[in-house]
Amino acid sequence: MIRRAPTPAEAKAALISRPWDLGNVAAMLERAGDDAARPEWLEPEFWRA
């Protein structure tokens, strides 16, 4: 898809225009929880997941 595109902009448009199967990623994100990326030093009231 990328190599067949005439320009980088068209390659990007082709990549983001189609849905991608998440595979195991969705399950991993669900298990990780909403605050998995919250820095430990950041108070929970300031975290917006």
Secondary structure, 3 states (H helix, E strand, C coil): CCCCCCCHHHHHHHHHHCCCCCCCHHHHHHHHCCCCCCCCCCCHHHCCC
